[in-house]
Amino acid sequence: MSIPFHVLEQIPLFKDLGEATLKTIASQMSSRVYLSHDQVIRKGDTADNLAFLISGKLQVVDLTEDGREIGIQFIHPGTYFGELSVIDGKPRSASVISVKPSEVVFLPNGQARELIFNNPLVAQRLMTHFALVVRAASSQRTLLSIPNAFQRVFAQLNTFVRETNKGAVIEGLPRQHEIAIMVNTSRETVSRALHTLMKLGILEKQGTILVVKSPDKLRQAATVGVDEPAQLEDKSA
């Protein structure tokens, strides 16, 4: 099924490429809809396309040597993925699953490589994207090296904080089991960690938003290194 070119105008990688170019790219693409928990990309598979998320939400996941699932990052609408394998021709380095019903469009390898290698603007944006991915991966490795599970949850929550006109908030918080696989712990631990922060007045739930009442204390929670929530309460008093 042909992709309407105006859909591509919402993708930052394609910004300012011109209508003719977008129409050409759109004509080369295919679309697929995934249900929640569907596998979009499987680690180790041969790469045959560059993918773009149009709607929904995806998560990049990998497995530890003992078979545990680790969440690497979330993919939001407008984001592309699978570019590493498109460029070097090697198998997929991680899996991608749908967090909720999602629409993904695919650009075949040949056309994707032509777009990247023959368009300086696209190449520049791709390099900037790679830099962000490398920095994010480095930060996530550091977070996962924290030995205390509660501390990892606090540190992960701190990465979600954004400054708005309402102050520091966490919007669009991932579900507890999604956070759990990001920090290599259980959903129950995530639940207890969130409850602790709310009990201490560090977080406050307002509808679908978490208001960070005390950003400094959240950062402290991420570095205090306690074994149990009760100890955090003592140290934060």
C-alpha positions in Angstrom: 0.0 0.0 0.0 1.4 3.4 -1.0 2.2 5.8 1.9 0.8 9.4 1.6 3.8 11.7 1.3 2.4 14.1 3.8 2.9 11.4 6.5 6.6 11.8 5.9 6.5 15.5 6.6 6.0 14.6 10.3 9.3 12.7 10.4 12.2 14.9 11.4 14.7 13.0 9.2 12.7 14.1 6.1 12.2 17.7 7.0 12.8 20.2 4.2 13.6 17.5 1.6 10.9 18.8 -0.8 7.6 17.5 -2.1 9.1 15.7 -5.1 11.6 13.8 -3.0 9.1 12.9 -0.3 6.7 11.5 -3.0 9.5 9.4 -4.4 10.4 8.0 -0.9 6.7 7.4 0.0 6.2 5.4 -3.2 9.0 3.1 -2.1 7.6 2.4 1.3 5.3 -0.2 2.8 3.2 0.0 6.0 2.3 -2.5 8.7 0.2 -2.3 11.9 1.3 -4.2 15.0 -0.7 -5.1 18.1 0.6 -4.7 21.6 3.6 -7.0 22.4 4.1 -7.9 18.7 7.7 -8.3 17.6 8.7 -5.7 15.0 12.4 -6.6 14.7 14.1 -9.8 15.9 17.7 -9.7 17.1 20.0 -11.6 14.7 17.7 -11.3 11.6 19.0 -10.0 8.3 18.3 -6.4 7.8 16.3 -5.5 4.7 14.8 -2.1 5.5 14.9 1.1 7.5 11.9 1.5 9.7 9.9 4.5 10.9 7.3 4.7 13.6 4.2 6.6 12.5 2.0 6.0 15.5 2.0 4.1 18.8 5.1 3.2 20.9 7.9 0.6 20.6 10.7 -0.5 22.9 14.2 -1.7 21.9 15.1 -4.8 24.0 18.0 -7.2 24.3 18.8 -10.3 26.3 21.5 -10.8 28.9 23.6 -13.9 28.8 21.3 -15.7 31.3 18.2 -14.9 29.2 16.8 -11.9 31.0 15.2 -9.2 29.0 16.7 -5.7 29.2 14.8 -2.6 27.9 17.3 -0.3 26.1 15.1 2.6 24.9 11.6 3.6 23.8 10.8 4.6 20.2 8.2 7.3 19.7 6.4 8.5 16.6 8.6 10.2 14.1 11.7 8.1 15.1 13.5 5.7 12.7 15.2 2.5 13.7 17.2 -0.3 12.3 19.7 2.1 10.7 22.9 0.3 11.9 22.1 -2.9 10.0 21.1 -0.9 6.9 24.5 0.8 6.9 26.9 -2.1 7.8 24.8 -5.0 6.4 25.1 -7.0 9.6 22.3 -8.7 11.5 20.0 -6.8 13.8 21.8 -6.0 17.0 18.6 -5.9 19.2 14.9 -6.7 19.1 12.0 -4.2 18.9 8.6 -4.9 20.3 5.4 -2.9 20.3 4.4 -1.4 23.6 0.9 -0.6 22.3 -0.8 -0.8 18.8 1.6 0.8 16.4 2.0 1.6 12.7 5.4 1.3 11.2 6.5 2.1 7.6 9.5 0.5 6.0 11.9 1.8 3.4 13.9 -1.0 1.6 17.7 -1.2 2.1 18.7 0.0 -1.3 16.6 3.1 -1.3 17.5 3.8 2.4 21.2 3.6 1.6 20.8 5.8 -1.5 18.9 8.4 0.6 21.6 8.4 3.4 24.7 8.4 1.2 23.5 10.8 -1.5 21.8 13.4 0.7 24.2 15.5 2.9 21.3 16.8 5.0 20.0 13.3 5.8 23.6 12.1 6.5 24.2 15.0 8.9 20.9 14.2 10.8 21.9 10.5 10.9 25.3 11.3 12.5 23.6 13.6 15.1 21.2 10.8 15.8 24.1 8.3 16.2 25.8 10.6 18.7 22.6 10.8 20.8 22.2 7.0 20.7 25.8 6.4 21.8 25.5 8.9 24.7 22.2 7.4 25.8 23.6 3.9 25.6 26.6 4.9 27.7 24.3 6.5 30.3 22.1 3.4 30.5 25.1 1.1 31.0 26.2 3.3 33.9 22.7 3.1 35.3 22.6 -0.7 35.0 25.9 -0.9 36.9 24.3 0.4 40.0 24.1 -2.6 42.4 21.0 -1.5 44.3 17.6 -2.2 42.5 15.7 0.7 44.1 18.6 3.1 43.3 18.4 2.0 39.6 14.7 2.7 39.6 15.2 6.2 41.1 18.0 6.9 38.6 15.8 5.8 35.7 12.9 7.9 36.9 15.3 10.9 37.1 16.0 10.5 33.3 12.3 11.0 32.6 12.1 14.4 34.3 11.4 17.4 32.1 11.1 21.0 33.0 7.8 22.6 32.0 5.9 25.7 32.9 4.4 23.6 35.6 7.8 22.8 37.0 9.6 19.5 36.9 7.3 16.7 35.8 7.4 13.2 34.4 4.9 12.8 31.5 4.1 9.7 29.6 5.6 7.5 32.3 6.2 3.9 31.0 4.3 1.1 32.6 5.9 -0.5 35.6 6.9 -3.7 33.9 8.5 -1.6 31.1 10.6 0.3 33.6 11.4 -3.0 35.3 13.1 -4.4 32.2 14.9 -1.2 31.6 16.6 -1.4 35.0 16.8 -5.2 35.3 14.5 -5.7 38.3 10.9 -6.8 39.0 7.7 -4.9 38.5 7.1 -5.1 42.3 10.3 -3.3 43.0 9.3 -0.5 40.6 5.9 -0.3 42.4 7.5 -0.1 45.8 10.1 2.5 44.6 7.3 4.7 43.2 5.3 4.3 46.4 8.3 5.3 48.5 8.9 8.5 46.5 5.2 9.5 46.8 5.2 8.7 50.5 8.2 11.0 51.0 6.6 13.8 49.0 9.2 13.7 46.3 6.6 12.7 43.6 3.0 13.6 43.4 0.5 12.0 40.9 -1.7 14.5 39.2 -3.9 12.7 36.6 -1.5 11.1 34.1 1.4 13.3 35.2 3.9 12.8 38.0 4.9 16.1 39.5 8.5 16.1 40.9 8.0 18.1 44.1 11.7 17.8 45.0 14.1 17.2 42.1 17.1 17.4 44.4 15.7 14.6 46.6 15.0 12.5 43.5 18.6 12.9 42.4 19.7 12.1 46.0 17.6 9.0 45.9 19.4 7.9 42.7 22.8 8.2 44.4 22.1 7.3 48.1 22.6 3.5 47.5 20.2 2.1 50.1 19.0 -1.5 50.3 15.5 -0.9 51.5 13.0 2.0 51.0 12.8 2.5 54.8 16.5 3.4 54.8 15.9 6.0 52.2 13.2 7.6 54.3 15.6 7.8 57.2 18.4 9.4 55.2 16.0 11.9 53.5 14.6 13.1 56.8 
